[in-house]
Amino acid sequence: MKIAFQMDPIGAVDIAADSTFRLAEEAQARGHELFYYTPELLSYNQGRIEARASSLEVRRVQGDHFSLGEETVRDLSEMDVIWLRQDPPFDMFYITTTHLLQRLSPGTLVVNDPFWVRNFPEKLLVLDYPDLTPPTAIARDLDTIRAFRAEHGDIILKPLYGNGGAGVFHLPQSDRNLSALHEMFTSFSREPLIVQKFLPQIVKGDKRVILVDGEPVGAINRVPGKGETRSNMHVGGRPEKVELTERDREICARIGPLLRDKGQVFVGIDVIGDYLTEINVTSPTGIQELERFDGVNVAARIWEAIEARRG
């Protein structure tokens, strides 16, 4: 098949950890033809969805991990599969790319399905499962956030459309910075904030469970660094081996059918203790760590699911 990756600049990826690199590596090993472009190079032009794309070859050599062919304008309807893999922020630029890629359906398979990526932001889809999640509020109004903290005590405050642990604050009831943080956030963004009851189990880790076509294939635990609440690997979280629990499987059984039906082939959910906190559909990570810990070739399973969908 012809496979195009819409992703962040490939030169900056960490080949030992980046999930998109691993997906490209596996696709190449399976004999597929690869192409690459960044989201800025995507366009609509007189009825065609195009990108200034290059042919791509990858190899597991640090510092020399890819080669690109000549950049040319390509009609993306000629691709069999397009990977929507750029990282958030989930802003209007990101949302516009989902609108454009959606126009390629049904001839070209876009993974994950861009219509539902747009309508399933990580911190919003969990609202459909209030019995699985910690107490949560989404608000821009400071009085609403204050009342939530008065009811639940220690809270986590974070941007609704952020990623990678950026802008995440643990605010105990005694902390006096809530007003100042609210002022800071609202001064540069019109987005609401999301606030959740703090889960002390975070000291034991934030589990990333990976689902392929709605089925859990394994998990890694991300343990916060010393003095940190955030466990994201972008900010120093340490990945470690962990097993799926019955609670993890219960959560996956609840959300898996919806993810599969809506074309979310590769999903990473976040579980702290017994609670689901996020459902990551934009550019989930963790498959290389899982492969190292458990020997599970998640990339191969993802491609098997895609190849089955393409018939």
KOLGU-617656 format. One record per atom (N, C-alpha, C, O): z, x, y. Coordinates in steps of 0.001 Angstrom, whole numbers, padded with zeros to 6 digits, always signed. Example, Ala and Ser with C-alpha at 12.3 -4.5 7.8 and 13.67 -1.06 7.14 Angstrom:
BEGIN
+007800+013190-005690/+007800+012300-004500/+007800+013200-003300/+008465+014236-003319/+007080+012850-002250/+007140+013670-001060/+007870+012900+000030/+008039+013409+001138/
REM end
This chain:
BEGIN
+000000+000834-001192/+000000+000000+000000/+000000+000872+001247/+000356+002049+001199/-000403+000278+002356/-000286+000917+003655/+001022+000459+004284/+001253-000737+004465/+001881+001432+004617/+003232+001146+005101/+003407+001773+006474/+003187+002973+006641/+003803+000969+007463/+004074+001494+008804/+005560+001369+009106/+006180+000341+008833/+006119+002428+009671/+007520+002437+010083/+007593+002354+011607/+007139+003258+012308/+008164+001268+012107/+008491+001162+013526/+009939+001619+013663/+010857+000924+013227/+010140+002776+014261/+011461+003401+014206/+011689+004258+015441/+010780+004461+016246/+012910+004758+015582/+013231+005701+016640/+012564+007050+016325/+012109+007259+015201/+012503+007963+017300/+011780+009229+017091/+012195+009941+015804/+013376+010218+015594/+011232+010231+014958/+011520+010780+013635/+012013+012219+013718/+012699+012687+012809/+011679+012919+014777/+012116+014303+014888/+013616+014460+014980/+014156+015519+014660/+014306+013389+015424/+015749+013483+015638/+016575+013015+014446/+017803+013083+014497/+015944+012544+013380/+016728+011969+012287/+017423+013063+011474/+016945+014192+011366/+018555+012685+010916/+019304+013555+009998/+018811+013241+008588/+019118+012178+008049/+018059+014142+007993/+017423+013831+006711/+018430+013684+005586/+018092+013156+004526/+019670+014142+005791/+020701+014005+004761/+021412+012667+004840/+022200+012338+003953/+021151+011881+005892/+021890+010636+006071/+021024+009459+006470/+021411+008314+006240/+019879+009701+007053/+019091+008614+007645/+018446+007737+006569/+017748+008236+005687/+018686+006436+006651/+018162+005508+005640/+016656+005326+005770/+015965+005176+004762/+016136+005336+007004/+014694+005172+007184/+013944+006336+006563/+012909+006136+005927/+014448+007544+006737/+013821+008711+006122/+013794+008556+004606/+012784+008845+003964/+014900+008101+004040/+014965+007944+002583/+013981+006875+002109/+013369+007031+001051/+013819+005799+002870/+012853+004758+002512/+011428+005307+002559/+010608+004998+001695/+011142+006118+003569/+009812+006720+003669/+009569+007698+002522/+008485+007731+001939/+010583+008484+002209/+010479+009458+001113/+010182+008755-000209/+009330+009199-000978/+010882+007668-000466/+010681+006929-001717/+009308+006267-001743/+008642+006261-002778/+008880+005705-000607/+007556+005078-000544/+006462+006101-000831/+005513+005811-001560/+006593+007287-000262/+005612+008347-000491/+005577+008737-001965/+004504+008952-002529/+006753+008828-002589/+006824+009182-004004/+006175+008114-004881/+005704+008406-005981/+006152+006876-004389/+005554+005779-005154/+004059+005636-004890/+003417+004715-005397/+003503+006562-004086/+002061+006585-003866/+001568+005758-002704/+000362+005558-002565/+002471+005267-001857/+002052+004477-000710/+001619+005387+000441/+002066+006530+000534/+000758+004882+001306/+000253+005609+002466/+001119+005253+003669/+001318+004074+003961/+001640+006268+004372/+002630+006039+005417/+002050+006228+006807/+001185+007073+007036/+002557+005411+007735/+002222+005515+009153/+003512+005377+009961/+004502+004815+009493/+003474+005903+011179/+004680+005961+012001/+004342+005679+013457/+003321+006136+013971/+005216+004918+014116/+005129+004755+015570/+006502+004333+016088/+007308+003773+015345/+006759+004603+017354/+007998+004162+017996/+007755+002798+018641/+006606+002440+018898/+008817+002031+018907/+008644+000669+019426/+007871+000611+020742/+007184-000375+021010/+007976+001656+021566/+007267+001668+022847/+005750+001632+022669/+005017+001285+023595/+005289+001992+021474/+003846+002075+021226/+003285+000804+020587/+002111+000762+020219/+004117-000227+020457/+003688-001520+019927/+003125-002367+021070/+003651-002335+022182/+002047-003131+020797/+001465-003953+021856/+000744-005167+021282/+000362-005203+020112/+000577-006148+022146/-000320-007286+021894/-001542-007058+022766/-001409-006804+023963/-002744-007146+022174/-003958-006872+022934/-005059-007821+022492/-005688-007620+021452/-005287-008860+023294/-006392-009796+023075/-006408-010356+021651/-007432-010361+020968/-005239-010821+021239/-005140-011473+019947/-004744-010570+018800/-004477-011051+017699/-004700-009266+019039/-004331-008327+017988/-002952-007742+018273/-002590-007505+019426/-002188-007513+017204/-000950-006752+017307/-001289-005323+016915/-001691-005050+015784/-001120-004419+017867/-001547-003040+017675/-000380-002072+017896/+000663-002428+018444/-000603-000844+017451/+000337+000240+017757/-000438+001546+017810/-001407+001739+017076/-000008+002423+018672/-000543+003785+018672/+000237+004548+017601/+001320+005074+017859/-000323+004596+016415/+000385+005097+015242/-000279+006350+014694/-001449+006630+014951/+000513+007092+013927/+000035+008312+013273/+000287+008219+011780/+001262+007604+011347/-000581+008824+010999/-000267+008965+009581/+000956+009868+009450/+001192+010740+010287/+001726+009646+008391/+003012+010330+008242/+003160+010916+006853/+002838+010275+005853/+003653+012147+006808/+004070+012772+005551/+005488+013273+005743/+005787+013897+006761/+006373+013012+004779/+007765+013461+004893/+008087+014430+003759/+007456+014413+002702/+009077+015267+004005/+009551+016208+002991/+011005+016547+003315/+011414+016537+004476/+011764+016841+002289/+013196+017108+002463/+013403+018592+002760/+013923+019349+001940/+012978+018975+003960/+013131+020352+004432/+013721+020267+005837/+013038+019857+006776/+014973+020649+005981/+015628+020570+007278/+014862+021381+008318/+014561+022556+008111/+014554+020731+009439/+013813+021394+010504/+012314+021329+010348/+011577+021676+011272/+011852+020891+009199/+010408+020750+008957/+010197+019544+008047/+009543+019641+007008/+010764+018399+008453/+010855+017261+007536/+009719+016251+007656/+009713+015247+006943/+008740+016501+008560/+007641+015544+008666/+006410+016212+009270/+006496+017227+009962/+005262+015600+008981/+003998+015960+009620/+003317+014674+010045/+003355+013673+009329/+002689+014707+011220/+001982+013539+011740/+000508+013845+011904/+000125+014951+012286/-000317+012842+011606/-001728+012943+011894/-002001+012572+013346/-001073+012396+014136/-003259+012458+013685/-003655+012113+015057/-003186+010702+015403/-003304+009782+014593/-002662+010545+016594/-002225+009226+017051/-003440+008410+017470/-004199+008813+018351/-003614+007257+016828/-004742+006374+017144/-004256+004929+017203/-003227+004582+016623/-005015+004091+017915/-004686+002670+017992/-005052+002018+016662/-006191+002106+016204/-004064+001361+016050/-004282+000723+014753/-003930-000757+014840/-002915-001139+015423/-004782-001571+014254/-004524-003008+014123/-003493-003170+013006/-003783-002869+011847/-002300-003639+013344/-001230-003688+012352/-001452-004752+011288/-000768-004750+010264/-002392-005657+011511/-002698-006634+010459/-003337-005959+009251/-003428-006562+008182/-003782-004710+009413/-004368-003973+008287/-003298-003325+007418/-003605-002787+006354/-002037-003372+007865/-000940-002818+007077/-000468-003844+006042/-000513-005049+006286/-000024-003359+004906/+000564-004248+003901/+002019-004561+004238/+002475-005692+004068/+002751-003535+004724/+004179-003677+005029/+004476-002936+006320/+003977-001834+006547/+005290-003549+007160/+005809-002873+008346/+007330-002937+008288/+007919-003993+008057/+007945-001787+008504/+009407-001709+008552/+009869-001790+009995/+009479-000962+010818/+010689-002768+010308/+011349-002898+011605/+012660-002119+011503/+013647-002628+010972/+012668-000877+012014/+013799+000003+011736/+014379+000701+012968/+015187+001617+012819/+013989+000294+014183/+014643+000944+015320/+016073+000436+015462/+016383-000705+015121/+016932+001307+015970/+018333+000944+016197/+018453+000013+017394/+017609+000042+018289/+019509-000825+017418/+019813-001544+018659/+020105-000522+019760/+020171+000666+019445/+020288-000910+021056/+020805-002214+021468/+019813-003355+021275/+018599-003202+021411/+020389-004492+020955/+019612-005695+020676/+019350-006405+022004/+019915-007461+022286/+018484-005802+022804/+018199-006306+024136/+016841-007005+024154/+016239-007215+023101/+016350-007369+025359/+015085-008111+025428/+013904-007274+024940/+012925-007828+024440/+013980-005959+025077/+012922-005112+024536/+012879-005238+023022/+011812-005411+022432/+014047-005151+022399/+014117-005287+020945/+013617-006669+020520/+012815-006797+019595/+014105-007695+021213/+013726-009068+020871/+012219-009268+021009/+011616-009966+020193/+011600-008663+022031/+010154-008797+022206/+009398-008209+021026/+008389-008770+020599/+009874-007079+020490/+009186-006510+019325/+009222-007478+018140/+008273-007533+017358/+010310-008240+018004/+010363-009199+016896/+009361-010325+017102/+008761-010807+016141/+009173-010751+018361/+008177-011788+018643/+006772-011307+018304/+005978-012055+017733/+006463-010057+018656/+005133-009527+018380/+004902-009361+016883/+003866-009776+016363/+005864-008755+016188/+005687-008526+014757/+005636-009829+013970/+004975-009907+012934/+006320-010831+014451/+006299-012144+013773/+004884-012704+013689/+004570-013458+012768/+004030-012343+014642/+002661-012864+014679/+001790-012297+013554/+000678-012778+013337/+002282-011284+012839/+001521-010703+011727/+001657-011499+010435/+000892-011297+009491/+002629-012400+010395/+002864-013203+009186/+001764-014249+009049/+001277-014766+010055/+001360-014574+007801/+001876-014097+006522/+001106-012926+005920/+001457-012449+004841/+000053-012453+006608/-000789-011430+005996/-000092-010106+005769/-000301-009446+004751/+000748-009716+006737/+001497-008461+006633/+002972-008800+006455/+003512-009650+007163/+003614-008134+005512/+005039-008348+005281/+005831-007440+006211/+005708-006217+006142/+006642-008036+007081/+007520-007272+007959/+008942-007358+007406/+009465-008441+007146/+009546-006186+007235/+010875-006092+006632/+011815-005426+007643/+011491-004368+008183/+012948-006022+007896/+013348-007369+007534/+012570-008375+008368/+012079-008040+009445/+012453-009616+007874/+011688-010650+008562/+012127-010740+010025/+013293-011023+010301/+011191-010499+010983/+011600-010381+012384/+012094-011684+013000/+012918-011655+013914/+011608-012826+012518/+012101-014104+013046/+013591-014229+012819/+014339-014634+013709/+014015-013875+011610/+015426-014032+011269/+016273-012863+011734/+017472-013029+011954/+015677-011669+011894/+016412-010589+012556/+016795-011033+013975/+017913-010807+014437/+015838-011666+014640/+016093-012140+016008/+017178-013214+016037/+017964-013277+016982/+017223-014050+015015/+018158-015172+015007/+019437-014893+014217/+020331-015737+014160/+019522-013703+013608/+020711-013313+012845/+021334-012031+013404/+021588-011108+012629/+021593-011930+014713/+022252-010692+015184/+023537-010438+014421/+024224-011368+013999/+023854-009146+014251/+024930-008747+013341/+026256-009459+013570/+026943-009838+012621/+026605-009636+014836/+027928-010188+015127/+027914-011705+015287/+028954-012307+015554/+026732-012335+015126/+026637-013784+015285/+026470-014522+013966/+026999-015622+013807/+025744-013937+013014/+025567-014620+011734/+026895-014848+011032/+027050-015834+010311/+027860-013949+011231/+029162-014121+010578/+029870-015392+011035/+030775-015873+010353/+029472-015941+012178/+030120-017160+012677/+029871-018344+011750/+030596-019337+011803/+028851-018245+010903/+028584-019309+009934/+029588-019306+008786/+029602-020227+007971/+030427-018276+008720/+031362-018131+007603/+032788-017888+008128/+033373-016841+007847/+033352-018837+008883/+034666-018602+009498/+035787-018377+008497/+036793-017748+008825/+035624-018887+007270/+036669-018678+006272/+036628-017272+005679/+037574-016855+005010/+035543-016539+005918/+035423-015177+005405/+035774-014127+006449/+035944-012956+006110/+035883-014521+007703/+036010-013574+008801/+037391-013644+009450/+038090-014647+009311/+037791-012578+010162/+039035-012656+010929/+038855-013614+012101/+037722-013909+012480/+039955-014110+012687/+039830-014954+013882/+038963-014260+014930/+039154-013080+015224/+038010-015003+015489/+036976-014431+016358/+036722-015336+017545/+036775-016560+017425/+036448-014738+018687/+035998-015490+019857/+034855-014724+020518/+034827-013494+020483/+033921-015445+021114/+032844-014855+021905/+032935-015471+023290/+032829-016688+023440/+033130-014637+024301/+033348-015167+025641/+033075-014094+026680/+033191-012898+026412/+032715-014540+027854/+032618-013654+029018/+033802-013903+029961/+034150-013059+030786/+034395-015060+029815/+035499-015480+030672/+036790-014744+030302/+037225-014799+029152/+037394-014067+031258/+038576-013251+030997/+039760-014099+030546/+040517-013673+029673/+039935-015267+031107/+041070-016101+030725/+040986-016509+029254/+042007-016602+028573/+039776-016751+028771/+039591-017104+027358/+039998-015934+026465/+040652-016125+025440/+039609-014730+026858/+039946-013540+026066/+041449-013295+026105/+042049-012946+025089/+042057-013477+027271/+043509-013320+027381/+044247-014309+026476/+045209-013948+025799/+043783-015554+026475/+044432-016573+025648/+044298-016236+024169/+045219-016485+023390/+043148-015666+023773/+042940-015255+022379/+043939-014170+022008/+044540-014220+020935/+044124-013182+022893/+045077-012107+022591/+046506-012637+022559/+047318-012188+021750/+046816-013592+023435/+048158-014167+023424/+048439-014870+022103/+049579-014894+021638/+047392-015448+021492/+047555-016154+020222/+047601-015210+019040/+048362-015441+018101/+046799-014142+019062/+046609-013325+017855/+047214-011923+017940/+047205-011197+016947/+047738-011527+019101/+048331-010205+019199/+047285-009126+019380/+046394-009265+020218/+047375-008048+018606/+046426-006940+018725/+045001-007434+018480/+044753-008230+017575/+044067-006946+019308/+042677-007385+019191/+041733-006182+019203/+042089-005079+019618/+040519-006444+018731/+039386-005536+018903/+038439-006201+019897/+038071-007363+019724/+038046-005473+020931/+037107-005962+021942/+035871-005080+021901/+035979-003854+021897/+034693-005701+021872/+033466-004903+021801/+032292-005685+022366/+032345-006911+022456/+031212-004966+022753/+030009-005654+023240/+029386-006484+022119/+029368-006061+020963/+028885-007644+022460/+028314-008520+021435/+027085-007905+020776/+026859-008102+019582/+026294-007164+021539/+025052-006623+020992/+025049-005102+020927/+023984-004485+020956/+026225-004491+020838/+026311-003044+020712/+026081-002589+019281/+025825-003396+018388/+026176-001290+019084/+026007-000745+017725/+026647+000629+017651/+026948+001251+018670/+026851+001093+016409/+027310+002456+016176/+028716+002749+016668/+029084+003912+016832/+029513+001701+016909/+030875+001916+017364/+031016+002115+018857/+032125+002313+019352/+029887+002064+019600/+029950+002283+021049/+030654+001111+021733/+030351-000052+021466/+031598+001436+022621/+032253+000408+023415/+033241-000450+022658/+033539-001563+023090/+033769+000043+021520/+034728-000718+020721/+036139-000272+021099/+036455+000917+021054/+036985-001235+021474/+038342-000915+021911/+039369-001702+021101/+039219-002901+020866/+040424-000986+020680/+041590-001626+020077/+042611-001829+021190/+043060-000871+021819/+042974-003102+021425/+043889-003421+022515/+045125-004127+021960/+045080-005330+021699/+046232-003395+021774/+047479-004049+021390/+047923-005014+022490/+047447-004936+023622/+048827-005911+022152/+049304-006871+023134/+049929-006190+024336/+049892-006719+025447/+050504-005013+024116/+051173-004298+025200/+050196-003550+026113/+050586-003088+027185/+048942-003428+025700/+047968-002659+026484/+047633-003405+027779/+047416-004617+027766/+047593-002680+028881/+047367-003302+030179/+045951-003086+030712/+045695-003294+031898/+045038-002671+029844/+043689-002329+030295/+042659-003442+030100/+041484-003247+030413/+043068-004592+029594/+042093-005644+029302/+041293-006031+030541/+040066-006116+030480/+041962-006265+031653/+041251-006685+032871/+040275-005607+033332/+039147-005904+033725/+040716-004363+033279/+039847-003268+033722/+038631-003119+032815/+037522-002889+033298/+038833-003250+031498/+037706-003160+030570/+036746-004320+030782/+035530-004130+030780/+037283-005514+030964/+036433-006677+031225/+035613-006460+032494/+034419-006757+032530/+036257-005944+033523/+035555-005661+034777/+034440-004647+034565/+033345-004795+035108/+034724-003610+033768/+033716-002583+033511/+032523-003167+032760/+031379-002968+033167/+032779-003886+031667/+031695-004451+030868/+030835-005410+031693/+029606-005335+031663/+031485-006303+032422/+030732-007336+033133/+030024-006798+034369/+029162-007476+034927/+030374-005585+034807/+029709-005008+035976/+028301-004524+035661/+027458-004457+036555/+028032-004184+034398/+026700-003671+034059/+025948-004529+033040/+024819-004200+032676/+026553-005615+032578/+025884-006446+031579/+026268-007910+031765/+027405-008231+032112/+025295-008792+031526/+025555-010224+031590/+025894-010795+030218/+026103-012000+030075/+025948-009923+029207/+026232-010389+027857/+027709-010742+027701/+028563-010166+028375/+028009-011689+026811/+029415-011952+026487/+030011-010801+025686/+029305-009885+025264/+031300-010866+025490/+032005-009924+024634/+032445-010650+023373/+032582-011873+023362/+032661-009890+022319/+033216-010466+021097/+034610-009873+020902/+034817-008668+021051/+035545-010730+020571/+036924-010308+020379/+037392-010822+019027/+037178-011987+018691/+038027-009955+018256/+038521-010316+016926/+039969-009859+016777/+040409-008894+017400/+040679-010577+015940/+042043-010157+015592/+041979-008789+014928/+041179-008579+014016/+042809-007864+015374/+042837-006521+014794/+043329-006577+013350/+044317-007241+013038/+042623-005869+012486/+042984-005807+011072/+043574-004430+010778/+042837-003444+010757/+044880-004338+010551/+045489-003021+010323/+044962-002317+009079/+045149-001110+008921/+044298-003072+008187/+043730-002446+006980/+042642-001429+007323/+042200-000683+006449/+042206-001391+008589/+041157-000454+008978/+041569+000990+008717/+040707+001850+008535/+042869+001272+008695/+043297+002657+008449/+042863+003124+007065/+042721+004324+006830/+042651+002173+006141/+042185+002514+004797/+040664+002545+004707/+040102+002949+003689/+040000+002112+005785/+038546+002202+005814/+037861+000881+006075/+038426-000199+005900/+036622+001014+006499/+035719-000109+006758/+034603+000010+005722/+033800+000942+005771/+034558-000922+004798/+033630-000822+003674/+032240-001313+004087/+032099-002398+004651/+031215-000503+003801/+029826-000920+003979/+029276-001297+002601/+029115-000443+001730/+028995-002578+002423/+028414-003086+001189/+026922-003280+001431/+026526-003920+002405/+026103-002735+000555/+024649-002818+000705/+024109-003891-000237/+024416-003914-001428/+023295-004778+000337/+022649-005831-000438/+021143-005619-000400/+020580-005298+000647/+020496-005797-001538/+019045-005743-001646/+018567-007097-002135/+018895-007526-003241/+017794-007759-001300/+017299-009101-001618/+018454-010042-001980/+018343-010867-002886/+019561-009896-001251/+020702-010790-001415/+021697-010399-002484/+022712-011075-002650/+021433-009309-003225/+022327-008892-004300/+023030-007589-003936/+022375-006653-003478/+024352-007502-004129/+025055-006249-003827/+024687-005163-004835/+024656-005404-006042/+024409-003961-004319/+024057-002847-005202/+025102-001737-005154/+025022-000779-005923/+026080-001858-004257/+027125-000854-004178/+027723-000813-002791/+027341-001581-001908/+028669+000096-002610/+029375+000193-001334/+029849+001611-001107/+030032+002385-002046/+030045+001934+000160/+030730+003158+000549/+031871+002762+001480/+031803+001739+002162/+032907+003570+001499/+034010+003332+002413/+033890+004314+003568/+033615+005496+003363/+034098+003816+004788/+034029+004664+005975/+035430+004715+006587/+035946+003711+007078/+036024+005889+006548/+037407+006047+006976/+037436+006615+008392/+036782+007622+008662/+038188+005982+009304/+038241+006498+010682/+038799+007920+010734/+039644+008308+009927/+038303+008679+011704/+038854+010010+011931/+040259+009926+012523/+040701+008856+012943/+040947+011046+012551/+042312+011085+013067/+042344+010605+014520/+041574+011070+015359/+043250+009666+014798/+043388+009141+016143/+042346+008121+016533/+042302+007705+017691/+041486+007693+015585/+040404+006754+015860/+040666+005421+015183/+041290+005369+014123/+040191+004343+015794/+040138+003028+015153/+038773+002799+014554/+038639+002132+013528/+037746+003358+015200/+036370+003145+014761/+036053+003991+013526/+036437+005157+013436/+035350+003379+012585/+035032+004093+011346/+033554+004454+011238/+033142+005080+010260/+032748+004067+012232/+031308+004339+012181/+031060+005830+012015/+031730+006654+012637/+030100+006166+011180/+029803+007571+010940/+029224+008245+012176/+029297+009466+012311/+028636+007438+013095/+028142+007992+014365/+029268+008602+015185/+029033+009502+015992/+030494+008116+014983/+031615+008578+015819/+032676+009295+014982/+033850+009330+015351/+032254+009859+013862/+033157+010711+013102/+033821+010075+011898/+034687+010692+011277/+033436+008851+011552/+033966+008248+010343/+033553+009043+009109/+032459+009607+009069/+034427+009087+008102/+034168+009881+006896/+033785+008964+005742/+034581+008108+005358/+032579+009119+005174/+032210+008288+004038/+032898+008753+002765/+033052+009954+002546/+033309+007821+001932/+033894+008171+000642/+033518+007123-000398/+033157+005994-000067/+033609+007521-001648/+033243+006655-002762/+034220+005482-002855/+035420+005646-002634/+033695+004292-003186/+034541+003115-003349/+033822+002138-004286/+032595+002145-004391/+034598+001315-004950/+034032+000314-005856/+034010-001054-005178/+034810-001326-004283/+033091-001905-005612/+033075-003290-005158/+034250-004036-005771/+034528-003894-006962/+034938-004826-004963/+036042-005647-005449/+035554-007066-005725/+034427-007425-005383/+036408-007857-006339/+036063-009260-006565/+035847-009989-005242/+034968-010845-005139/+036657-009647-004219/+036477-010258-002904/+035129-009881-002311/+034456-010730-001726/+034719-008612-002451/+033405-008201-001965/+032306-009028-002627/+031379-009492-001963/+032422-009209-003949/+031401-009956-004677/+031417-011434-004282/+030369-012079-004241/+032594-011961-003995/+032688-013348-003537/+031960-013515-002199/+031216-014476-002005/+032182-012568-001280/+031508-012620+000018/+029996-012542-000163/+029253-013315+000442/+029543-011606-000999/+028102-011439-001220/+027482-012676-001868/+026355-013049-001544/+028210-013307-002774/+027692-014516-003430/+027510-015640-002422/+026616-016471-002576/+028351-015674-001389/+028246-016710-000368/+027056-016476+000556/+026329-017413+000883/+026855-015230+000977/+025838-014965+001993/+024500-014527+001406/+023472-014621+002076/+024503-014046+000152/+023297-013476-000445/+022110-014410-000508/+021010-014001-000136/+022273-015661-000965/+021110-016561-001055/+020433-016789+000293/+019206-016853+000364/+021216-016912+001358/+020630-017100+002687/+019828-015878+003108/+018716-016010+003618/+020387-014686+002896/+019686-013460+003265/+018368-013332+002507/+017344-012979+003093/+018391-013615+001216/+017174-013524+000405/+016127-014531+000879/+014956-014185+001036/+016550-015778+001106/+015614-016827+001507/+014978-016542+002867/+013850-016964+003126/+015695-015830+003734/+015192-015560+005084/+014556-014174+005208/+014370-013679+006320/+014225-013552+004095/+013463-012311+004133/+014231-011093+004595/+013640-010135+005094/+015572-011120+004432/+016384-009967+004816/+016584-009097+003572/+017586-009225+002868/+015632-008224+003315/+015581-007467+002070/+016669-006406+002012/+017282-006212+000962/+016920-005721+003108/+017887-004615+003156/+018946-004958+004204/+018666-004992+005402/+020162-005208+003730/+021252-005649+004600/+022496-004828+004282/+022755-004501+003123/+023263-004499+005315/+024556-003846+005122/+025641-004679+005772/+025601-004918+006979/+026608-005123+004989/+027705-005895+005565/+028937-005008+005691/+029114-004055+004933/+029785-005338+006660/+031015-004594+006887/+032203-005452+006468/+032329-006606+006879/+033072-004868+005642/+034241-005579+005121/+035477-004721+005381/+035531-003558+004982/+036464-005302+006051/+037753-004636+006274/+038813-005450+005547/+039021-006624+005856/+039478-004833+004590/+040428-005580+003773/+039691-006683+003024/+038783-006413+002238/+040086-007921+003274/+039437-009070+002629/+038492-009802+003562/+038044-010903+003242/+038177-009213+004715/+037437-009943+005740/+036050-009354+006011/+035889-008139+006130/+035075-010221+006102/+033722-009887+006542/+033731-009794+008064/+034160-010735+008732/+033261-008666+008629/+033269-008514+010085/+031872-008474+010697/+031694-008913+011833/+030865-007953+009969/+029498-007925+010488/+028512-008047+009339/+028800-007654+008208/+027332-008605+009651/+026202-008639+008722/+025058-007928+009431/+024437-008487+010334/+024782-006697+009021/+023819-005839+009720/+022419-006002+009138/+022169-005656+007983/+021513-006533+009954/+020142-006776+009495/+019111-005982+010283/+017956-005905+009866/+019499-005382+011423/+018506-004704+012256/+018081-003370+011653/+016906-003188+011335/+019008-002440+011490/+018658-001146+010877/+019867-000617+010112/+020450+000398+010494/+020245-001303+009031/+021431-000877+008281/+021273+000530+007715/+020166+001029+007510/+022432+001148+007473/+022468+002523+006971/+023341+002582+005721/+023925+001580+005309/+023421+003765+005126/+024346+003998+004026/+023717+004261+002676/+024438+004546+001720/+022376+004177+002555/+021809+004291+001214/+021858+005720+000684/+021966+005917-000526/+021783+006713+001552/+021857+008092+001049/+023269+008415+000562/+023440+009071-000465/+024278+007953+001301/+025658+008193+000881/+025943+007511-000456/+026588+008093-001328/+025462+006277-000617/+025669+005555-001872/+024978+006267-003031/+025516+006339-004136/+023800+006783-002775/+023077+007506-003833/+023848+008758-004260/+023905+009080-005447/+024439+009461-003290/+025200+010664-003628/+026467+010317-004403/+026822+011019-005350/+027157+009234-004007/+028418+008889-004649/+028230+008263-006020/+028936+008616-006964/+027279+007330-006140/+027157+006516-007349/+025880+006771-008143/+025718+006228-009236/+024975+007584-007615/+023721+007822-008313/+022776+006634-008298/+021835+006585-009091/+023010+005670-007405/+022163+004477-007322/+021007+004753-006362/+021232+005031-005185/+019779+004677-006857/+018611+004873-006006/+018320+003551-005294/+017485+002762-005735/+019028+003329-004184/+018883+002066-003467/+017480+001941-002886/+016917+000847-002857/+016913+003050-002425/+015566+003003-001854/+014559+002482-002875/+013670+001700-002535/+014700+002916-004122/+013788+002428-005160/+013959+000931-005381/+012976+000212-005562/+015209+000456-005366/+015448-000979-005552/+014860-001786-004400/+014331-002879-004601/+014958-001237-003196/+014385-001924-002038/+012871-002008-002180/+012276-003055-001925/+012255-000911-002583/+010796-000935-002745/+010372-001836-003896/+009323-002477-003824/+011157-001893-004934/+010836-002841-006030/+010855-004274-005530/+010005-005077-005914/+011823-004603-004672/+011879-005953-004106/+010679-006222-003208/+010115-007317-003234/+010287-005235-002418/+009135-005402-001522/+007847-005528-002318/+007013-006389-002038/+007693-004663-003310/+006462-004705-004124/+006350-006028-004857/+005248-006542-005050/+007496-006592-005272/+007483-007900-005939/+007050-008990-004954/+006319-009907-005330/+007495-008897-003700/+007108-009885-002697/+005631-009789-002372/+004990-010800-002088/+005083-008577-002411/+003644-008396-002130/+002791-008787-003335/+001575-008933-003210/+003416-008956-004495/+002671-009360-005675/+001869-008227-006244/+001178-008401-007248/
REM end
